[in-house]
């Protein structure tokens, strides 16, 4: 295994700063997921660590050693990038075997290693094929197999399941964590799929515009997003966002939804009287009887299945649309009038102007990679 550390790394392309004074540490054996939209700087970060490109400023340490000026082939890094980078004249078997051949492994060790990883990635049946005969998904898994086969101490994986069909992607999402854990490698994994990030990462670094906006465990990122942008990125169906202005009564801080007071036990005093946005995860809402405390009257507009859930679109008496999610088979409301209740403890408050979460606690939030 090998730790990874980036110290104040800057990368520019002409006048554009792609990575902005970024600092980051990945522990031995940890899987860190870099998550964010296209253009966030995720792939550039991987290419810098791999030694494919050089930083304009800053240091890159692998296993505690400064590798900033060390050539790529001497960094001990396994890589799988989006463009596959397969040798067109070689079979899938020979492409995968490249790292083992470079280490002068025996033929039996090469055969065993290639066949083992190919079986796990479900490409054993195409090992004799050249890249032109492979689908994009098979090429992607061949590149991933090549990165894995040599058991490098540091693995850099750039969206390795991007071109894989939905069924296999789901299966690999379950199997890949075990595969990576068995190899004991430190992993930096890039994806734009939040479900993949949640399934694979020990921690997730959410990137945007060359900066890490938040770093934390999957649960922290989901339950304690640093801002509205991150809250929107995680969750399916997406989080409900409604304009509110918190106030206080004898029971504590509350917001009003359709003339119903929703008390927020964790809301800070600084939220009182401010223009805010409340974030309500669809699974934190549920249908209740009209006589229950805090019941909000709504009209059921539509309902649809989503994976193992049922998602219902409801409209409040003031015309606000809200999504409610429940497990398939759980009781709901098919049509007409209904009432919903809000779990105030799970509600999130964001500042209306900045989009930052109000009263964030126990949250690892970064500015330019440094803990704030």
Secondary structure, 3 states (H helix, E strand, C coil): CCCEEEEEEEEEECCEEEEEEEEEEECCCCEEEEECCCCCCHHHHHHHHHCCCCCCEEEEEECCEECCCCCHHHCCEEEECCCCCCCCCCEHHHHHHHHHHHCCCCHHHHHHHHHHHHHHCCCHHHCCCEHHHCCHHHHHHHHHHHHHHCCCCEEEEECCCCCCCHHHHHHHHHHHHHHHHHHCCEEEEEECCHHHHHHHCCEEEEEECCEEEEEECHHHHHHCCCEHHHHHHCCCCCCEEEEECCEEECCEEEEEECCEEEECCCCCHHHCCCCEEEEECHHHEEEECCCCCCCEEEEEEEEEEECCEEEEEEEECCCCEEEEEEECCCCCCCCEEEEEEECHHHCEEEECCCCEECCCCCCCEEECCEEC
